[in-house]
């Protein structure tokens, strides 16, 4: 599965900038580091900001985004789980949880997280698109299992191949 790109996180990073408190310049610099691809520096600064104020959800979110970009998914997951508990009304942490679950092959959990994101914000386009991708991934799993159970079914194999082609596009966007 292809990983998310930092460009996919830009809309949320912009939204976070609009709501940034007095330390907004620090968060802006962290976002700039993320956008430029300097993930280690972004992570270090976001973690430093979060240590300075453990209640700063924005700094913690940015640290999670940097961890995802560095493919340190086992470290990113607890960040987004904690944010989803502290801010259960926000859809973004659930979307990122879903991306991490899908990367790990936990498609049913990813689906559940995306449905939660959409309950929180039915107009959240990114989560809806990711849900469609998870549905395609689940379809591939089901069709692979069906294909393995018996003689080749040409119609099933065509569906499987076509769906795999759709999934060759960039998958699951975090933000």
C-alpha positions as CSV (number, residue, x, y, z in Angstrom):
1,X,0.0,0.0,0.0
2,X,1.3,3.4,-0.8
3,X,1.7,5.8,2.0
4,X,0.2,9.2,2.4
5,X,2.1,12.2,1.4
6,X,2.6,15.4,3.4
7,X,0.8,17.3,0.6
8,X,-2.3,15.4,1.6
9,X,-2.1,16.9,5.0
10,X,-1.8,20.5,3.9
11,X,-5.6,21.4,4.1
12,X,-5.7,20.4,7.8
13,X,-2.4,22.1,8.5
14,X,-3.9,25.3,7.0
15,X,-7.0,24.9,9.2
16,X,-4.9,24.4,12.3
17,X,-3.0,27.5,11.4
18,X,-6.2,29.5,11.4
19,X,-7.0,28.5,14.9
20,X,-3.5,28.7,16.3
21,X,-3.0,30.4,19.6
22,X,-0.2,32.8,20.6
23,X,2.4,30.2,19.8
24,X,1.1,30.1,16.2
25,X,4.4,31.2,14.8
26,X,6.0,28.0,16.2
27,X,3.2,25.9,14.8
28,X,3.6,27.7,11.5
29,X,7.3,26.9,11.4
30,X,6.5,23.2,12.2
31,X,4.0,23.1,9.4
32,X,6.5,24.7,7.0
33,X,9.0,22.0,8.0
34,X,6.4,19.3,7.3
35,X,5.5,20.8,3.9
36,X,9.2,21.1,2.9
37,X,9.7,17.5,3.8
38,X,12.1,18.1,6.8
39,X,10.2,15.5,8.9
40,X,12.9,14.9,11.5
41,X,13.1,18.7,12.3
42,X,9.3,19.0,12.3
43,X,9.0,16.1,14.6
44,X,11.6,17.4,17.1
45,X,10.0,20.8,17.2
46,X,6.4,19.5,17.5
47,X,7.4,17.2,20.3
48,X,9.3,20.0,22.1
49,X,6.1,22.2,21.8
50,X,4.0,19.4,23.1
51,X,6.3,18.8,26.0
52,X,6.1,22.5,26.8
53,X,2.3,22.3,26.9
54,X,1.0,18.7,27.0
55,X,-2.6,20.1,26.4
56,X,-1.6,21.5,23.1
57,X,-3.5,19.3,20.7
58,X,-2.2,21.1,17.6
59,X,1.5,20.4,18.4
60,X,0.7,16.8,19.2
61,X,-1.3,16.4,16.0
62,X,1.6,17.8,14.0
63,X,4.0,15.4,15.8
64,X,1.7,12.6,14.8
65,X,1.7,13.8,11.2
66,X,5.5,13.9,11.2
67,X,5.6,10.4,12.7
68,X,3.3,9.1,9.9
69,X,5.5,10.7,7.3
70,X,8.5,9.0,8.8
71,X,6.6,5.7,8.8
72,X,6.8,5.4,12.5
73,X,3.3,4.2,12.7
74,X,3.6,2.4,16.0
75,X,4.5,5.8,17.6
76,X,1.9,7.8,15.6
77,X,-1.1,5.6,16.5
78,X,-1.1,6.5,20.2
79,X,-0.9,10.2,19.4
80,X,-4.1,10.1,17.3
81,X,-5.9,7.7,19.7
82,X,-5.2,10.1,22.6
83,X,-6.4,13.1,20.5
84,X,-9.5,11.2,19.5
85,X,-10.3,10.6,23.2
86,X,-9.6,14.2,24.2
87,X,-11.4,15.7,21.2
88,X,-13.9,13.0,20.2
89,X,-15.8,15.6,18.1
90,X,-12.9,16.1,15.7
91,X,-12.9,13.9,12.5
92,X,-9.2,14.3,11.7
93,X,-7.7,12.0,14.4
94,X,-10.1,9.2,13.4
95,X,-9.1,9.6,9.7
96,X,-5.4,9.3,10.6
97,X,-6.2,6.3,12.8
98,X,-7.9,4.7,9.8
99,X,-4.9,5.4,7.6
100,X,-2.6,3.7,10.1
101,X,-5.0,0.8,10.6
102,X,-5.2,0.3,6.8
103,X,-1.4,0.5,6.4
104,X,-1.3,-2.3,9.0
105,X,-3.9,-4.4,7.2
106,X,-6.6,-3.8,9.8
107,X,-9.3,-2.9,7.3
108,X,-12.3,-3.5,9.5
109,X,-10.8,-1.2,12.2
110,X,-10.0,1.4,9.5
111,X,-13.6,1.2,8.3
112,X,-14.9,1.8,11.8
113,X,-12.6,4.8,12.4
114,X,-13.7,6.3,9.1
115,X,-17.4,5.9,10.0
116,X,-16.7,7.6,13.3
117,X,-15.0,10.5,11.4
118,X,-18.0,10.8,9.1
119,X,-20.4,10.8,12.1
120,X,-18.5,13.7,13.5
121,X,-18.4,15.5,10.1
122,X,-20.6,14.0,7.3
123,X,-19.1,16.5,4.9
124,X,-15.5,15.4,5.6
125,X,-14.5,14.5,2.0
126,X,-11.1,13.0,2.8
127,X,-12.7,10.5,5.2
128,X,-15.4,9.6,2.7
129,X,-12.8,9.0,-0.1
130,X,-10.7,6.9,2.3
131,X,-13.8,4.9,3.2
132,X,-14.3,4.1,-0.5
133,X,-10.7,2.9,-0.7
134,X,-11.1,0.7,2.3
135,X,-14.3,-0.8,0.8
136,X,-12.3,-1.6,-2.4
137,X,-9.5,-3.2,-0.2
138,X,-12.1,-5.3,1.6
139,X,-13.6,-6.3,-1.8
140,X,-10.2,-7.4,-3.0
141,X,-9.8,-9.5,0.1
142,X,-13.2,-11.1,-0.4
143,X,-12.6,-11.8,-4.1
144,X,-9.2,-13.2,-3.4
145,X,-10.6,-15.7,-0.9
146,X,-13.4,-16.6,-3.4
147,X,-10.9,-17.1,-6.2
148,X,-8.8,-19.4,-4.0
149,X,-11.8,-21.6,-3.2
150,X,-12.3,-23.2,-6.5
151,X,-11.7,-23.2,-10.2
152,X,-11.0,-19.9,-12.0
153,X,-14.0,-17.7,-12.5
154,X,-13.2,-15.3,-15.3
155,X,-15.7,-12.7,-14.2
156,X,-14.4,-12.7,-10.6
157,X,-10.8,-12.5,-11.9
158,X,-11.7,-9.5,-14.0
159,X,-13.3,-7.7,-11.1
160,X,-10.3,-8.5,-8.9
161,X,-7.8,-7.2,-11.5
162,X,-9.9,-4.1,-12.2
163,X,-10.1,-3.3,-8.5
164,X,-6.4,-3.9,-8.0
165,X,-5.9,-1.3,-10.8
166,X,-8.0,1.2,-8.9
167,X,-6.0,0.6,-5.8
168,X,-2.7,1.2,-7.6
169,X,-3.5,4.9,-7.3
170,X,-2.3,6.7,-4.2
171,X,-4.1,5.3,-1.3
172,X,-5.6,6.7,1.9
173,X,-4.8,10.3,2.6
174,X,-4.1,11.5,6.1
175,X,-4.6,14.9,7.5
